[in-house]
Amino acid sequence: MANTTPQNPATTPLKQPGFAFPFRKKGQGNAGSSAEFTDEHEFYKVLKQEPSGSYSVSGKGMWHGGIHVTEAGAGGLLDLKNGVRCIADGEVVAWRVNQTYPVSEIAAQNGHPAINAPYSTGFALVRHSMEFPKGTTLKFFSLYMHLQDLEDYDGDTTLQKPAYWSTQFKVTEFARDKPHAGPNGQAAAAGQQGLRVHATKIHGTILGILPQGAQVSIGKREGDWGQITDTHGAQLIAQKVGGFVAQKAVNGWMFLGKENGGPVVEEVMPDSSLDCVVVPPTPFPVKAGDLIGHLGRYDSLSQQTSTRMVHIEVFCDDSVKSSIDQGRAWISNNGAHAGAWTQVGLPSAPTILRIDKGTALYKAANQQGQDAKQTGVIQVLALAELAKLGEDGQHMETEPGPDGLKLHWWKVDSADVHGHDISGWVREQNFAGGRVTREFAQKWVDFQILEDAHDPTHTMFATTKAFVDYAIGRDVSDAGALGKLSPLMTSIYRTYPTGDGSRAADDLCVAADDPWIALCMSRLIVKHESEWANPDKWKQLIAEIEKQTGPQAQHEEEQKRIGKLVWWDDVKAGLLDLPASDVFHIHPVGLVGNFQRKFQLITLEMLLAVDPSNSREYYGSILPHLNKYAKIYGLTRPKRIAHFLSQAAHESNFKTSEERLNYGPQNMRKTFGCKGGKKNYNAACDDCTHGRLRDKLWGQESYYSHNPEHLANYVYADRMGNGDESSGEGFKYRGRGIIQVTGKDGYQSFQDEHNRRSPDDHQDFVGNPGLVSSNLGYGVESAFVFWSRNNLNSEADTGTVETVTQIVNGGQNGYVDRLHRFNSVASLLGLSKE
């Protein structure tokens, strides 16, 4: 097929959201902090702890379009304190918050005690979109159902509340700003006090005073200040007695911190936003990993046990079919061409290693050995995670293989046809032991769309009667056999790695118990009516069951629950792009597992190319920070990345250590002594060809040589915001970070930018500059702040290594090395060498 690489770069980068797993791993030990999941298969092992609610069949034999996480099940291995997290960048488009959980009540009967079972109808719905290839956008939704109620948050103030809630801020009794006396000295009337509203935050013109008890809505927040979006009818008190209010409070700024011994405002939920579906006129933006909520109560109707859980699912309309087809076609035509990826603004390196069934796992790299085990399942692994393996888990060929390439061998875990754990070595492609390939996430590796007919009552059987026969254990021939299943469930079962179909229903009910089968089923995209719409469909099922059991009180209560849980029609009325309820469901963990790795703007291979001196383990630790800030600070184009990496590698070898400044006599004079820099130093006479800049480096040699503190205080004095030599600020604000931030002004600039972008992590880098070298994240971010403040993205887009070096260095020191590093990484980014 002809290459369809576009001839011109994309005018705008493709819309590519970030992804995150819906929970972090629970920390280890008494004070262990939680950690990110990086291995999709590890998450399936956690979900194995769940007794029901797996994708795409529940433990009770019902269709299930999502996954459950319960406190007593998978929650034991997850960080529940920090809550349920959004799986991808997007915007919250609808939610419902219970003030207190509704309660299902079943009276005592037949010797059984009464049951009072709270349950959550709270949910959040998030809309996402991603573009690939150019012009093809997939819109999808993630749903988080059964979230915690407001009363539980009020009872545990250590839990963070979701930011998207329609909260208001009420002015408290600790806000005691009063109007100034009038022109004739009149004092403010009793009770005329509250909180000043400023035109701009901190020192802006005072617009007036919000009285105590007033409730307002806040939009933008910056540190302890918030910008008012709605006063809900509250009137400002004039700043001066007898004066008038010239402006309204909307768009003004108010202080949100503490004064007079307590908080000047408190968050409150207005009654109008509780216990109802809210579709905000302006969706609330969220990032992958942001808090969505916490597990809510969902107690059983058959037993008196307290249960906390969340149901998570992903769905979209039928555009997913064309989106996947077009993505696969683009990769087939263009995937091997680095320039094509450059023109759509994406990394050109595959992100996934796929190991097919029937692959021999060698005993050692290049050595099959006797009785090599064969895989009985498909395995997909993140190449970025494999790259973190030490010498025991990876091997790089020193001689080209049969294909003429030097490639990696990886030691991997898998399972055989019997489900037994096995491990061994594979070559990352062109492997004699079986099919091993490197794949692009945009190919939707192994995903399969199923849209067969299904039972409208959500069971896995072709008829409701067949389900009832199976559920109550009636003595019916082949009650759970494949032939009794619906066409949809038959198709799902046929994706199974094993099984002859005689116990198909049983196999499907326990599918999640085997992480390898769970991985296989996570690649199914299944069309089915949502369980959050059309509540009447359940009546047929209950009527059929009660033909055998007679009326049951819990069935009536279940119908009441279902009526309160559904939300589809209410959201659809206010959200026109919500699809009809017959949607395509995607496994949330399978989706994240496929796509969460592709947003590495900077890869391990790039770091090794530009600076091979560091270990893979170290690069594994620094890569998340590099990619996080590359995205935040706009280093999303190949030339920007190549210039940044080559400059950072030269400046610090990607280490965040402090500037050493331990110079011998001649070296310190060469580096700092001459007007015009090093090029004007003459080693033969140990002097400057065009005049000295710092004469004391000759006259007081013993005081400054091999004494970093003395030297820094002298050569950095009275510049970059530092005081004179006696101030000690030259040494205090010496270079730190991977592009050395230097000088008091530099640290102030970094502090201002960090605190602006991270209002929840205010830091005092001016007071504690050592943080930039002791904290890896800050050491990395400081380089991006320097890059941004010096407008180096723009220079990198059109300039050369020479022009970028001039800004970074103030001269051309180290130009040859910087150029070599740039050229070393250029080909990986689809760039020409300079």
ROVOTOR-562195 format. One line per field, with one value per residue (C-alpha): x, y, z. Coordinates in steps of 0.001 Angstrom, whole numbers, plus 500000, padded with zeros to 6 digits. Layout:
% residues N
u: c(X  ...)
v: c(Y  ...)
w: c(Z  ...)
***
This chain:
% residues 834
u: c(500000  501321  502807  500286  502626  501270  503447  503015  503211  499924  498980  497836  498871  496432  494176  495659  494438  496553  495399  495634  494383  491325  493203  496709  498274  497986  501235  503288  504131  502727  503586  503834  502687  500645  502130  500982  500043  502296  501411  497908  498169  498865  495512  493704  495334  493849  490397  490566  489634  486181  483354  481104  480834  483478  483495  481525  479605  478853  479263  475492  475357  474187  475605  477953  479412  482000  484018  483329  485789  484586  486174  486196  487414  489957  489893  492131  495014  494139  494623  491005  491883  492839  489758  488552  490532  489524  490898  491641  491787  488286  485465  482809  479494  477017  476833  474556  475470  473428  473084  472524  472187  468641  467752  466006  463797  462541  460371  461127  459424  459525  462019  464373  465274  464374  466893  467826  470242  471718  472777  474360  472817  475687  477696  479987  480020  483119  483373  486661  487924  491023  492050  493757  494429  494133  490480  489151  487958  486573  484323  483865  482462  483640  481127  481819  478718  477813  480001  480139  477476  477979  477227  480156  482498  481278  481958  485539  487154  490455  488923  489251  485961  485676  486542  483709  480942  478701  479957  479531  481614  479837  481356  481882  481899  485722  485454  485349  486265  484251  483518  485733  484188  482098  483136  481747  483228  480095  480891  479507  476225  476325  476488  478013  481054  482252  484889  486438  486211  489175  489335  492541  493912  495930  496389  493701  491190  488477  485079  483074  482428  480475  478403  478731  476475  476622  477151  479020  480419  484105  485703  489443  491520  495089  496591  494407  492403  489317  487566  483804  481533  478123  476930  473518  471830  474183  474723  478065  478443  480138  483789  483028  480010  477544  479303  477995  479173  480360  480953  479465  481364  481350  484928  486281  488697  488164  490516  489834  492262  492169  491904  490858  491417  489441  488514  486879  484833  483499  482427  478754  476627  473443  470308  469567  472573  471879  469955  469350  471085  473227  474239  476323  476087  479889  481565  484270  487732  489621  492940  493779  494348  492180  489862  486344  485016  485222  483516  479880  477551  475770  474437  472935  469163  469571  471883  472760  476292  477818  479331  481251  481841  482208  481143  483369  482607  483436  481085  480761  478618  479262  481891  484367  484219  485345  487845  489602  489475  490972  493664  494727  494766  496956  499449  499523  500431  502566  503603  507120  507885  509194  508455  504764  504564  506464  503921  501047  502996  503348  506350  507372  508436  506055  504957  503711  505414  502938  503748  501399  500090  502352  505567  508547  510097  513820  515901  518316  518742  519575  519437  516226  517444  515635  511916  511289  507792  505226  502755  499076  497889  498514  500667  500967  503645  504686  508078  508682  508270  510495  513157  513373  514458  517974  520552  518645  515649  517097  519897  521012  522507  526129  526012  523216  520623  519443  517547  520684  519422  520742  517651  516669  515838  513425  512636  508847  506152  503265  501110  500919  497785  496879  497095  500325  502815  505876  508686  511538  513216  511949  513514  511463  510743  511686  511855  512317  510485  507149  505396  506638  505923  506303  502979  501506  498723  496754  496325  494019  496049  493782  490602  487530  484051  480999  477498  475436  471843  471449  468781  467168  466891  470668  471193  473720  471104  469067  465829  464814  463526  466922  468511  466032  466616  470352  470065  467817  469628  466688  467385  467523  469809  472839  471480  474757  475950  477042  473902  471749  473611  472550  474359  476317  477471  478300  480651  482184  482766  484468  487218  488157  491660  490215  486869  484748  481442  479817  480021  480093  477879  480016  483188  481891  480788  484316  486258  487819  489361  492001  493950  494969  491351  490454  493118  491671  488115  489293  489907  486226  484211  480619  477399  474659  471937  473131  471871  471380  468465  465038  464280  461153  463252  463898  460217  460141  463064  461559  458178  459823  461761  458663  456827  459162  459711  456526  456587  459734  460034  463591  462395  460067  462849  465205  462739  462642  466434  466668  464193  466387  469681  468906  469987  470286  467180  467854  471392  470342  467882  470767  473629  472749  475864  475141  474404  471292  471464  472392  476129  479502  481186  484970  486807  488176  491386  491898  491524  493999  496373  496497  496841  498473  501969  501831  502169  505862  506967  510439  511484  514210  515787  516065  517803  520251  521008  521683  523529  524452  526337  523379  521747  518403  517124  517961  516320  513272  513001  513401  511261  507880  509023  510438  507240  505003  506684  507314  503548  502874  505496  504723  507738  505511  507362  510388  512804  511894  512541  515833  517167  516022  517534  520852  521199  520181  522507  525434  524615  524118  523926  520298  521452  519903  523099  524450  527073  530420  532615  535682  538200  541961  543742  544092  540720  538821  540596  539816  536146  535358  538322  538331  536217  534494  534709  536950  537933  539901  542002  545598  546876  550481  550670  547775  546112  543436  544020  541423  541505  540568  536988  537748  541250  540953  541177  544843  545563  543801  544242  544495  541228  539151  540762  539303  536832  533384  531727  534261  534391  530604  530095  532614  531848  528046  527997  525935  524214  521276  519546  522306  523740  527402  530141  529616  525927  526746  524011  526358  526952  523414  521958  524570  523439  521035  518724  519190  519616  521272  519002  521371  521048  518394  516338  516442  515125  512472  511396  511170  509249  506730  506092  505881  503452  501325  501007  500813  498707  498337  502116  503413  507180  509725  512691  514199  514253  515215  517074  518441  515032  515953  518774  517324  513935  514098  510777  511713  515161  513540  510805  513303  514827  511449  510746  514093  513223  509797  510913  513576  511092  513219  510326  510057  513816  513962  511242  513217  516745  519882  522004  524157  521289  519738  523141  523597  520456  521116  524818  525138  527888  529049  530787  530425  528911  530597  529314  525798  525743  526907  524148  521515  522567  522573  518889  517707  516953  514762  512604  512469  514816  517783  521198  522765)
v: c(500000  503460  505632  508278  510359  513923  516401  519258  519283  519373  522949  521923  518877  516000  516050  513323  513011  511692  508480  507108  504019  504728  503985  504080  501077  500936  501840  499220  499328  501507  504767  503583  506046  504907  504394  504486  501320  500958  497378  496707  493003  493907  495709  492571  490623  493142  492894  489137  489914  491126  488575  490224  493107  492137  493042  491845  489331  489690  486860  486375  485849  489312  491536  494062  496995  498038  496933  497032  497920  497233  498082  494419  493139  494805  497867  496072  496489  499997  503506  504251  507229  509269  508088  507216  508979  510176  507783  510412  514131  515444  517438  516540  517003  515645  514422  513647  514028  512427  514612  511368  507931  506760  503585  500421  499013  495449  494509  491488  488372  484585  484747  487021  490380  493678  495125  498795  499050  502443  502811  505558  506998  509492  509526  511573  511483  512688  513386  512754  512967  511910  512490  509958  510162  513840  514790  511651  512280  509683  511011  508712  508941  507522  506902  506609  505267  504854  507678  508813  511158  514626  513479  511046  513817  516076  513216  512739  516104  514404  513394  515819  516681  516540  519869  519739  519845  522923  524215  527765  529754  531194  534181  533214  535116  535242  537703  541081  543681  546864  549988  552989  555892  558314  561885  563201  560390  558201  554612  551581  550221  547135  543985  545724  543532  540717  540078  542602  541955  543198  544059  542001  539570  540618  544377  545219  548060  547217  546926  546471  544048  540788  540564  537637  534796  535697  532736  533087  530780  530727  529986  530455  529795  530943  530088  531506  533663  532938  534812  535279  534000  534415  536252  534523  537812  538923  542733  544356  546764  550007  550370  553737  554554  556521  555622  553565  550411  551342  547804  544360  541579  539220  538799  540272  538386  537300  535884  532225  531715  532333  535548  536418  532862  530964  530517  533573  531335  527787  525552  524660  522648  524452  522341  522910  520797  517825  514618  515586  515249  518323  519138  522316  524912  524941  521534  521276  520397  517496  515776  512103  511129  513915  513022  512034  510836  508059  504708  505072  502749  500041  497565  494250  493706  490140  490523  493109  493961  497355  497559  500365  500229  502067  501007  502331  502043  503613  503925  505657  505646  503652  506124  503913  501497  503988  505556  502229  501324  504641  504493  501019  502029  505082  502970  500352  503060  505379  503708  502853  506427  508637  511739  510883  510785  514056  515710  514719  515720  512250  510113  507680  504823  501890  501691  498109  494710  492020  488330  485951  482590  479672  481654  479811  481554  480955  479917  482773  485479  483841  480381  478389  475547  472278  472097  475816  476640  477948  480716  479842  483447  486776  489169  492917  494880  498517  498947  501874  499525  496842  499491  499939  496322  495755  493459  490396  491351  492691  492035  494135  492251  493122  491588  492002  489250  487478  490635  492766  494621  494860  494448  493906  490630  490876  488467  488307  486576  484719  481591  478281  476676  475341  478769  477968  480812  480654  483077  483350  485454  486855  489020  492155  491358  488873  486108  482460  481272  482808  486016  488990  492491  496089  497862  501355  502092  503873  500494  499407  496224  493114  495143  493531  495011  492863  494036  490841  490709  490536  489872  493206  492099  492107  488379  486329  483859  483825  483842  485066  481574  480048  482503  481668  477929  478515  480991  478809  475584  473859  470334  471145  469510  471646  474625  476544  475270  477498  476758  478486  481776  484822  485520  488298  486121  483332  485714  486802  483210  482380  484877  482652  481139  477760  476057  473529  475338  472681  474997  478298  480148  479062  480001  483478  484117  483505  484990  487712  485076  484486  487695  486358  485771  489159  490713  488916  490073  493617  493933  493439  496525  495407  497037  496775  498943  500826  499676  503353  503786  502204  500866  499059  496385  494753  494091  491220  489529  489884  488654  485514  484860  485293  482691  480257  481917  483867  487580  488678  491830  492438  492423  495335  497243  496428  498007  501142  501282  500924  503771  506068  504929  505643  509019  508723  510641  513453  513934  513604  516478  518834  517180  516858  514903  512077  509123  506977  504377  501447  502133  500477  499613  499583  498048  501053  499280  497862  501352  502897  499949  500416  504202  505340  504710  506676  510129  509857  512864  511988  508332  506230  505813  509588  509949  507128  508664  512141  510984  507277  507906  507301  504002  502889  502769  506442  507424  505400  507578  510895  510181  510760  514228  515082  514051  515750  519121  518752  518664  521484  523820  523078  520994  518963  519387  517350  520290  521637  518239  517721  521143  520820  517362  518268  521415  519702  516778  519127  521314  518591  515089  515228  515310  517768  518172  521564  523540  522399  525501  523661  525255  525318  528678  528692  527100  529637  532501  531001  530473  533668  536062  537621  540152  538367  534933  531915  532725  535741  533728  533012  529885  530566  533700  532817  536148  537810  539071  541863  542802  541237  541106  539940  540901  539323  535854  536658  538842  536592  533212  531154  532605  531616  528521  525198  527108  526956  529235  532061  531786  531801  534742  536744  535809  535884  539056  542098  540335  538001  539603  538701  541090  541973  539475  539740  538843  535182  535068  534059  530680  530370  530806  528828  526662  523778  521655  519977  523353  525137  527806  530421  533684  534987  536296  532856  531187  533881  533386  529616  530081  532438  530147  526960  528483  529918  526566  524455  526431  523349  522959  526373  526352  528921  528258  531642  530741  527113  526888  523445  521972  522326  519800  517547  517004  515352  516801  520389  519968  518936  521581  524366  523636  523919  527212  528555  527326  528963  532276  532630  531889  528960  527041  529738  529814  526015  525984  528140  528395  526274  524698  527823  530251  528134  527751  531536  531960  529026  529729  533441  532441  529385  527402  523696  524273  521242  518895  520373  519943  516328  515557  517240  515192  511998  512336  514011  510828  509449  512552  512530  515536  516219  516642  520093)
w: c(500000  499174  501908  502889  505024  505049  503177  505650  509432  511338  512125  515588  517647  517866  520914  523085  526681  529499  531203  534750  536540  538733  541972  543328  545037  548797  550550  552314  556016  558762  557055  553474  550853  547888  544444  540843  538996  535986  535034  533742  534586  538213  538347  537133  539951  542376  540770  541301  544917  543846  544308  541708  539297  536766  533070  531087  533243  536948  539424  539309  535557  534539  531818  533436  531536  534111  537134  540856  543580  547117  550427  551475  548098  545829  548080  550562  548106  546909  548250  549158  551360  548316  546494  543022  540294  536869  534243  531575  530906  530268  531790  534346  532557  535134  538715  541611  545279  548071  551143  553040  551492  550712  552647  551482  554245  554464  557416  559587  558258  558563  561377  559453  561033  559432  556998  556667  553753  552764  549144  547080  543943  543687  540472  538272  534477  532616  528895  527092  523540  521670  518097  515832  512981  512122  511789  513489  517045  519417  522165  525137  528673  531980  534770  538508  540279  543993  545321  548936  550332  551815  555360  555272  554129  556932  559360  558142  557472  556512  553184  550314  548639  544845  543237  540703  543309  543124  546439  547626  550083  553097  554897  558561  561847  561639  558730  560519  557929  558586  556521  557154  559052  557020  556103  559390  561447  561464  562537  560777  562080  564279  562205  559200  558903  556705  554053  551674  547928  545846  542157  541962  544504  547573  547131  544576  544920  547460  545786  548978  551823  551641  554853  557230  556120  552419  550072  546788  544090  543238  539872  539604  542731  543234  546585  549361  546956  544880  542071  542519  539736  541396  544526  544607  545424  548195  548268  549020  551923  550870  551847  553532  555700  553637  550409  547544  545775  542307  541079  541588  543334  540332  538995  542217  544464  548061  550678  551558  554440  558180  560177  563708  564891  562257  558563  557015  554673  554791  551940  551889  549482  548471  548804  545119  544103  546418  545645  542030  538697  537999  534420  534726  531944  531847  532294  534960  533509  535115  534537  534564  538190  539677  542548  541465  544811  547405  547785  548838  550739  548795  551360  550421  550424  551617  554605  557237  556147  555481  552004  550341  546618  543335  539858  537048  533356  529999  527052  523677  520548  517373  516145  517999  515055  512436  514843  515385  511684  510619  513300  512241  508576  509316  511255  508508  506009  508118  511367  510227  509145  511957  509913  509753  513534  513754  511482  513755  516857  518415  519425  516702  518984  519685  523315  523680  523503  522451  523001  521234  522390  521541  522039  523516  526488  526187  529169  528440  525826  522474  524100  523910  526109  526666  527470  526965  528177  525707  526399  526426  526682  525002  527009  526476  528301  528433  526805  529168  532136  530613  530099  533879  534381  535626  534090  535274  533148  529914  527470  524512  521583  520903  517437  514889  514718  511530  510549  510786  513867  517403  519581  523180  524851  527776  530590  530904  532928  531316  531704  529853  528393  531840  533450  535307  535749  533512  532698  530236  527558  524255  521558  521050  517377  514612  517181  516187  519291  518316  517369  519368  518093  519118  518753  518776  521274  518545  516850  519706  520055  520204  520801  519229  518750  519544  518706  518609  519804  523592  526196  527111  530743  531073  531651  529732  528485  525298  527304  530730  531579  530828  533227  535986  535477  535909  538795  540994  540099  538456  537252  533548  531033  530134  532114  531817  528445  525591  523612  526242  526066  524071  520771  522481  525376  522953  521157  524447  525494  522210  523036  525990  525890  527005  527543  525668  526334  528523  531553  529677  532160  535109  533252  532459  536048  537355  534439  536599  538879  536209  535462  532040  531025  532509  530274  527259  528028  528667  524911  524107  523163  523681  522530  525157  526615  529679  533063  533982  531574  530971  534482  533283  531591  534963  535592  533110  534826  538291  537067  535644  538829  541008  538965  540695  544053  544677  545583  547432  549509  548321  544710  545416  547139  544283  541859  544018  544027  540282  539846  541931  540406  536754  535415  531633  530604  533090  531786  528151  528617  529428  527527  523876  522866  525300  522985  523070  525847  523547  523752  523275  526581  527028  529967  531940  532964  529473  527990  530425  530033  526282  526200  529425  528090  524885  526349  526929  524969  526210  526125  527669  524232  523863  527220  526456  523065  524383  527517  527905  531151  533496  534427  533062  536639  537165  533908  534953  538063  536256  533166  534868  535954  532533  530780  533313  532894  529154  528706  531196  529719  526081  525047  522760  519448  518372  517992  521422  523000  521148  522138  525748  526206  524598  526696  529962  529293  528766  531748  534347  532827  534068  537675  540132  542166  543194  541295  542724  542123  543416  541020  541081  540610  536816  536158  538275  536525  533110  533989  535858  535612  532153  530338  527478  529104  528662  525091  526347  528796  527767  529540  528547  530655  533007  532246  530142  526619  526890  530538  533816  535050  538614  539690  543157  541600  541009  544034  546600  544911  548106  549472  546445  544908  546054  548245  546609  549155  548893  545113  544632  546953  544903  541281  541747  543878  542863  539955  539320  542295  544743  547308  547652  548445  552201  551893  551223  548583  545783  547426  548796  545325  543378  540474  541141  539011  535640  533905  536751  538220  539603  541500  543865  540939  539373  542530  542947  539354  539862  543106  541508  538549  540627  543112  540314  538594  541779  544286  546500  546818  547778  548329  549478  547193  548046  551728  551101  547769  548667  547769  544097  544443  547155  545474  542050  540870  541768  540225  536951  537043  537627  534220  532513  534280  533049  529560  529642  531132  528429  525628  524501  522945  520329  519790  519539  516861  514436  515820  515895  518582  518450  519043  521797  523478  523443  525556  527883  528422  527671  525262  523353  526100  525359  521921  520315  523005  522886  519114  519365  521871  519690  516675  518743  519563  516361  514396  517184  516820  513036  512759  510512  512070  512126)
***
